[in-house]
């Protein structure tokens, strides 16, 4: 008997209401595509600029209660938060039984509180985070990393949600892995349409919607057009 396809996207980040909007986009895209979805919210210290996490659970069947969801994609808005999404798991294979794909910006968020030492405060660089991911792959863990450089698109940070959603949607389509639920571009755009906060004026609202859709398309194209091998584990777009 074929196992039901599944998909859980974990969104660990630093911030606040923008990530709630992104999770709603992902969930509504799934519902528009004919699936069931719930959002597990762990807001943490969001209003103080601290860490939070929003998990979007997507299934082919109705979801009841606080299900054990097993993450498939970690959508880290920067390298440090992407790593937090992995390192917080006590057991990699138990937490990510279908393997894990990390989608992350090259950017490294400076922590609010850095533990001091005699050498002074310190934090990991982009290259050091990438090496941590590579070390896990060398150990035999089923891990993939798709990292993008959002800064080269000269867009405001609030639009990173639409961009990363485009990357995830394209990555699922490229993989064609029957373990995972895939989201069509049409469903994803409908999720965006339903959740972009409206402006006071109709014309401004329409402009805001179009911008988010265009940024989603940029993220989708960035992943779709990358000429990589399907077996490649570290993808830099």
C-alpha positions as CSV (number, residue, x, y, z in Angstrom):
1,X,0.0,0.0,0.0
2,X,1.4,3.4,-1.0
3,X,2.0,5.7,1.9
4,X,0.2,9.0,2.0
5,X,2.3,12.0,0.9
6,X,3.0,14.6,3.6
7,X,4.6,18.0,4.0
8,X,5.6,20.0,7.0
9,X,7.4,23.4,6.6
10,X,9.0,24.8,9.7
11,X,9.6,28.6,9.7
12,X,12.1,29.5,12.5
13,X,12.9,33.2,12.4
14,X,13.6,36.4,14.2
15,X,10.7,38.8,14.0
16,X,6.9,39.0,14.4
17,X,3.7,39.4,12.4
18,X,5.3,39.0,9.0
19,X,6.0,35.4,9.7
20,X,2.4,34.8,10.8
21,X,1.4,36.1,7.4
22,X,3.9,33.8,5.7
23,X,2.6,30.7,7.5
24,X,-1.0,31.7,6.6
25,X,0.1,32.0,2.9
26,X,1.6,28.5,3.0
27,X,-1.5,27.0,4.8
28,X,-4.0,28.7,2.5
29,X,-2.0,27.6,-0.6
30,X,-2.3,24.0,0.6
31,X,-6.0,24.4,1.2
32,X,-6.5,25.9,-2.2
33,X,-4.7,22.9,-3.6
34,X,-7.2,20.6,-2.0
35,X,-5.2,19.5,1.1
36,X,-5.7,20.0,4.8
37,X,-3.4,22.3,6.8
38,X,-2.9,23.5,10.3
39,X,-0.4,26.0,11.8
40,X,1.5,25.3,15.0
41,X,2.6,28.6,16.5
42,X,5.4,29.1,18.9
43,X,5.8,32.9,19.1
44,X,8.6,33.0,21.6
45,X,10.1,36.5,22.0
46,X,8.9,37.8,18.7
47,X,7.9,41.3,19.9
48,X,11.3,41.7,21.6
49,X,13.1,40.9,18.3
50,X,13.7,37.4,19.6
51,X,13.3,33.9,18.0
52,X,9.9,32.4,17.0
53,X,8.8,29.4,15.0
54,X,5.7,28.6,13.0
55,X,5.2,25.1,11.6
56,X,2.8,24.5,8.8
57,X,1.5,21.0,8.7
58,X,0.0,19.9,5.3
59,X,-1.7,16.5,4.8
60,X,-4.0,14.7,2.4
61,X,-6.3,13.8,5.3
62,X,-8.0,15.9,8.0
63,X,-5.6,16.9,10.8
64,X,-6.8,16.4,14.4
65,X,-5.2,17.7,17.5
66,X,-1.5,18.3,18.2
67,X,-0.1,15.7,15.7
68,X,3.5,14.6,15.6
69,X,4.4,16.3,12.4
70,X,8.0,15.5,11.5
71,X,9.5,18.4,9.6
72,X,10.5,18.1,5.9
73,X,11.5,21.7,5.1
74,X,13.1,24.3,7.4
75,X,12.5,27.8,5.9
76,X,15.2,29.7,7.7
77,X,15.3,33.4,6.9
78,X,19.0,33.5,7.6
79,X,21.7,30.9,8.3
80,X,21.6,31.2,12.1
81,X,17.9,30.5,12.3
82,X,18.2,27.7,9.7
83,X,20.8,26.1,11.9
84,X,18.6,26.6,15.0
85,X,15.9,24.7,13.3
86,X,18.2,21.7,13.0
87,X,20.2,21.9,16.1
88,X,17.1,22.1,18.4
89,X,16.2,18.5,17.3
90,X,17.5,15.9,19.8
91,X,17.6,13.1,17.1
92,X,18.0,14.0,13.4
93,X,16.5,10.9,12.0
94,X,13.6,10.8,14.4
95,X,12.8,14.5,13.9
96,X,13.3,14.3,10.1
97,X,12.4,10.7,9.1
98,X,11.8,11.7,5.4
99,X,15.0,13.7,5.3
100,X,15.3,17.4,5.6
101,X,15.7,20.3,3.1
102,X,16.9,23.7,4.4
103,X,15.9,26.8,2.5
104,X,17.8,29.8,3.8
105,X,19.2,33.2,2.9
106,X,23.0,33.6,2.9
107,X,22.5,36.4,5.5
108,X,23.6,35.8,9.1
109,X,21.5,37.5,11.8
110,X,23.6,38.9,14.6
111,X,22.3,37.5,17.9
112,X,20.7,39.7,20.5
113,X,22.8,38.2,23.2
114,X,26.2,36.7,22.5
115,X,27.9,34.7,25.2
116,X,31.1,36.5,26.2
117,X,34.4,34.8,26.6
118,X,38.0,35.9,27.3
119,X,38.3,36.3,23.5
120,X,35.3,38.5,23.4
121,X,31.9,38.0,21.8
122,X,31.7,35.8,18.7
123,X,29.2,34.3,16.3
124,X,29.5,32.0,13.3
125,X,30.1,33.3,9.8
126,X,28.2,32.3,6.7
127,X,31.0,29.9,5.7
128,X,31.0,28.3,9.2
129,X,27.3,27.6,9.1
130,X,27.6,26.1,5.6
131,X,30.4,23.9,7.0
132,X,28.1,22.7,9.8
133,X,25.6,21.6,7.2
134,X,28.3,19.9,5.1
135,X,29.6,18.0,8.2
136,X,26.1,16.6,8.8
137,X,25.9,15.4,5.2
138,X,29.3,13.7,5.5
139,X,28.1,11.9,8.6
140,X,25.4,10.3,6.4
141,X,22.3,12.4,7.4
142,X,19.7,12.9,4.7
143,X,20.1,16.7,4.5
144,X,19.8,19.1,1.6
145,X,20.5,22.9,1.7
146,X,19.2,25.5,-0.8
147,X,20.7,28.9,0.0
148,X,19.8,32.1,-1.8
149,X,21.2,35.6,-1.8
150,X,18.2,37.8,-1.2
151,X,20.2,41.0,-1.0
152,X,21.0,41.0,-4.7
153,X,17.3,41.5,-5.5
154,X,17.3,44.8,-3.7
155,X,13.9,44.2,-2.1
156,X,12.6,45.0,1.4
157,X,13.0,42.3,4.0
158,X,9.3,41.8,4.4
159,X,9.2,40.3,0.9
160,X,11.6,37.5,1.8
161,X,8.6,35.4,2.8
162,X,7.1,35.5,-0.7
163,X,10.6,34.8,-2.2
164,X,11.4,31.8,0.0
165,X,7.9,30.4,-0.6
166,X,8.7,30.5,-4.4
167,X,12.0,28.7,-3.8
168,X,10.2,26.0,-1.8
169,X,7.4,25.6,-4.3
170,X,9.9,25.2,-7.2
171,X,12.1,22.8,-5.2
172,X,9.2,20.5,-4.5
173,X,8.2,20.5,-8.2
174,X,11.8,19.8,-9.3
175,X,12.3,16.9,-6.9
176,X,9.2,15.0,-7.9
177,X,9.5,13.0,-4.7
178,X,6.2,11.0,-4.1
179,X,6.8,11.2,-0.3
180,X,5.9,14.9,-0.4
181,X,2.8,16.9,-1.2
182,X,3.7,19.4,-3.9
183,X,2.0,22.8,-4.2
184,X,1.2,24.2,-7.6
185,X,2.2,27.8,-8.5
186,X,-1.5,28.6,-8.9
187,X,-2.3,27.4,-5.3
188,X,0.7,29.2,-3.9
189,X,-0.2,32.5,-5.5
190,X,-3.8,32.1,-4.3
191,X,-2.3,31.7,-0.7
192,X,-0.4,35.0,-1.3
193,X,-3.5,36.8,-2.6
194,X,-5.5,35.8,0.5
195,X,-3.0,37.0,3.0
196,X,-1.1,40.1,1.8
197,X,-2.3,42.8,4.2
198,X,-4.5,45.3,2.3
199,X,-3.6,49.0,2.0
200,X,-6.1,51.8,2.7
201,X,-6.5,52.6,-1.0
202,X,-7.6,50.0,-3.5
203,X,-4.9,50.9,-6.0
204,X,-2.2,50.6,-3.3
205,X,-3.6,47.2,-2.3
206,X,-3.5,45.9,-5.9
207,X,0.1,47.2,-6.2
208,X,1.1,45.4,-3.0
209,X,-0.5,42.1,-4.2
210,X,1.3,42.3,-7.5
211,X,4.6,43.0,-5.9
212,X,4.3,39.9,-3.6
213,X,3.3,37.7,-6.6
214,X,6.2,39.0,-8.6
215,X,8.7,38.3,-5.8
216,X,7.2,34.8,-5.4
217,X,7.9,34.3,-9.2
218,X,11.5,35.5,-8.7
219,X,12.1,33.0,-6.0
220,X,10.5,30.2,-8.1
221,X,12.6,31.2,-11.1
222,X,15.8,31.4,-9.1
223,X,15.4,27.7,-8.0
224,X,13.9,26.4,-11.2
225,X,16.7,27.8,-13.4
226,X,19.6,26.6,-11.3
227,X,21.4,23.9,-13.4
228,X,22.2,21.4,-10.7
229,X,22.2,17.7,-10.4
230,X,19.2,16.2,-8.7
231,X,21.6,14.5,-6.3
232,X,23.4,17.7,-5.3
233,X,23.2,18.3,-1.5
234,X,24.3,22.0,-1.3
235,X,22.7,24.3,-3.8
236,X,23.7,28.0,-3.8
237,X,21.4,30.1,-6.0
